[in-house]
């Protein structure tokens, strides 16, 4: 059978879908790259050693930042209010900024709250920034553009860029214990210390742990559910995370935060033990109480009238009395 010519195909019924499909196949075979306003990337992750072009970012307070800084190390910290590890991560970096004030260190936080925020959610975010992010510039990643460009898998995540824009280190998530390895990496790239050998790390009992088998995904989903007040559904996700990776401590610590919210008692501890046992996690019973419980607070809904009074001041209407 002879191949149908393009001219003849154009006049064939339902030909346009075929032409579009052919065009897509041609583009894919040519290896077309995705182009953004920040840099040109392929579909792979941004990896250590990749060089990123300079970018100009607008901060929350309207200032402009050039990334990377002309000297030293630039750190991009991706965070979100719904992530329980974001706040301690920001506290740590605020501490680092003070501790290494005499060194060429630039830290920029990137809020990756979601694709779009409602008016009340943005108001809540603004209040959070005012109260918690004191010494660090904040970039609001509307549309999650930077989040997707850097292929962020979890928050918080930090990226280290040198003055040439080369990615020299990435650190996903944030451990429940003190992240000594993060401090070490920072000092190495600031030129303040030499990198340890594997033998030296083992000698002082250092352990770098990353969750396995998508356990982190289920844990983060649980956190989002608990933030919205769906505690029972959140517990299911935490249990799933532990089943996928029993060595991952955060889900267990968060379950402790749920059961021991009013204090740890024999009764509440037994309830948690029963939950673990019925889901095949008996081996974790002995680890209850090994660490500090993680408490996830439910998001507070902002009263519309109260928000209006905050915005309009004396010109705001009076809140009607309920008889």
ChimeraX attribute file (.defattr): number of C-alpha atoms within 10 A of each C-alpha:
attribute: neighborCount
match mode: 1-to-1
recipient: residues
	/A:1	3
	/A:2	4
	/A:3	6
	/A:4	9
	/A:5	8
	/A:6	11
	/A:7	8
	/A:8	9
	/A:9	15
	/A:10	14
	/A:11	10
	/A:12	10
	/A:13	8
	/A:14	10
	/A:15	13
	/A:16	13
	/A:17	10
	/A:18	12
	/A:19	14
	/A:20	11
	/A:21	11
	/A:22	12
	/A:23	12
	/A:24	12
	/A:25	11
	/A:26	12
	/A:27	12
	/A:28	11
	/A:29	9
	/A:30	9
	/A:31	9
	/A:32	12
	/A:33	12
	/A:34	11
	/A:35	11
	/A:36	11
	/A:37	9
	/A:38	15
	/A:39	13
	/A:40	12
	/A:41	16
	/A:42	12
	/A:43	10
	/A:44	8
	/A:45	14
	/A:46	18
	/A:47	15
	/A:48	14
	/A:49	12
	/A:50	13
	/A:51	16
	/A:52	19
	/A:53	13
	/A:54	15
	/A:55	13
	/A:56	11
	/A:57	19
	/A:58	15
	/A:59	17
	/A:60	16
	/A:61	9
	/A:62	10
	/A:63	11
	/A:64	12
	/A:65	15
	/A:66	11
	/A:67	22
	/A:68	24
	/A:69	20
	/A:70	14
	/A:71	13
	/A:72	17
	/A:73	26
	/A:74	22
	/A:75	23
	/A:76	20
	/A:77	26
	/A:78	29
	/A:79	25
	/A:80	19
	/A:81	19
	/A:82	23
	/A:83	20
	/A:84	23
	/A:85	20
	/A:86	21
	/A:87	17
	/A:88	14
	/A:89	22
	/A:90	21
	/A:91	15
	/A:92	14
	/A:93	20
	/A:94	16
	/A:95	13
	/A:96	15
	/A:97	17
	/A:98	11
	/A:99	10
	/A:100	13
	/A:101	11
	/A:102	8
	/A:103	16
	/A:104	15
	/A:105	19
	/A:106	21
	/A:107	22
	/A:108	20
	/A:109	23
	/A:110	26
	/A:111	25
	/A:112	26
	/A:113	23
	/A:114	12
	/A:115	11
	/A:116	13
	/A:117	13
	/A:118	8
	/A:119	10
	/A:120	14
	/A:121	16
	/A:122	13
	/A:123	14
	/A:124	16
	/A:125	18
	/A:126	12
	/A:127	12
	/A:128	12
	/A:129	17
	/A:130	9
	/A:131	9
	/A:132	12
	/A:133	16
	/A:134	12
	/A:135	14
	/A:136	17
	/A:137	18
	/A:138	23
	/A:139	24
	/A:140	17
	/A:141	23
	/A:142	16
	/A:143	14
	/A:144	17
	/A:145	15
	/A:146	20
	/A:147	23
	/A:148	13
	/A:149	20
	/A:150	15
	/A:151	14
	/A:152	21
	/A:153	14
	/A:154	18
	/A:155	26
	/A:156	26
	/A:157	21
	/A:158	24
	/A:159	22
	/A:160	23
	/A:161	27
	/A:162	23
	/A:163	16
	/A:164	17
	/A:165	21
	/A:166	18
	/A:167	21
	/A:168	17
	/A:169	18
	/A:170	19
	/A:171	16
	/A:172	16
	/A:173	21
	/A:174	20
	/A:175	17
	/A:176	15
	/A:177	9
	/A:178	10
	/A:179	13
	/A:180	12
	/A:181	14
	/A:182	15
	/A:183	13
	/A:184	16
	/A:185	21
	/A:186	19
	/A:187	16
	/A:188	14
	/A:189	19
	/A:190	16
	/A:191	12
	/A:192	12
	/A:193	12
	/A:194	11
	/A:195	14
	/A:196	12
	/A:197	9
	/A:198	9
	/A:199	9
	/A:200	11
	/A:201	14
	/A:202	11
	/A:203	9
	/A:204	8
	/A:205	8
	/A:206	12
	/A:207	10
	/A:208	9
	/A:209	10
	/A:210	13
	/A:211	19
	/A:212	14
	/A:213	11
	/A:214	12
	/A:215	22
	/A:216	23
	/A:217	15
	/A:218	21
	/A:219	26
	/A:220	21
	/A:221	18
	/A:222	26
	/A:223	26
	/A:224	21
	/A:225	19
	/A:226	21
	/A:227	20
	/A:228	16
	/A:229	16
	/A:230	14
	/A:231	19
	/A:232	12
	/A:233	14
	/A:234	24
	/A:235	22
	/A:236	14
	/A:237	22
	/A:238	25
	/A:239	24
	/A:240	19
	/A:241	29
	/A:242	25
	/A:243	17
	/A:244	17
	/A:245	17
	/A:246	18
	/A:247	16
	/A:248	20
	/A:249	20
	/A:250	23
	/A:251	28
	/A:252	28
	/A:253	21
	/A:254	23
	/A:255	24
	/A:256	23
	/A:257	19
	/A:258	21
	/A:259	19
	/A:260	18
	/A:261	14
	/A:262	9
	/A:263	10
	/A:264	13
	/A:265	11
	/A:266	7
	/A:267	11
	/A:268	17
	/A:269	18
	/A:270	13
	/A:271	13
	/A:272	18
	/A:273	17
	/A:274	14
	/A:275	17
	/A:276	20
	/A:277	14
	/A:278	9
	/A:279	13
	/A:280	12
	/A:281	16
	/A:282	14
	/A:283	10
	/A:284	16
	/A:285	17
	/A:286	9
	/A:287	12
	/A:288	16
	/A:289	13
	/A:290	10
	/A:291	14
	/A:292	14
	/A:293	21
	/A:294	20
	/A:295	16
	/A:296	20
	/A:297	15
	/A:298	16
	/A:299	15
	/A:300	11
	/A:301	10
	/A:302	12
	/A:303	9
	/A:304	11
	/A:305	14
	/A:306	13
	/A:307	14
	/A:308	13
	/A:309	15
	/A:310	11
	/A:311	11
	/A:312	11
	/A:313	10
	/A:314	9
	/A:315	9
	/A:316	14
	/A:317	11
	/A:318	10
	/A:319	9
	/A:320	7
	/A:321	5
	/A:322	4
	/A:323	3
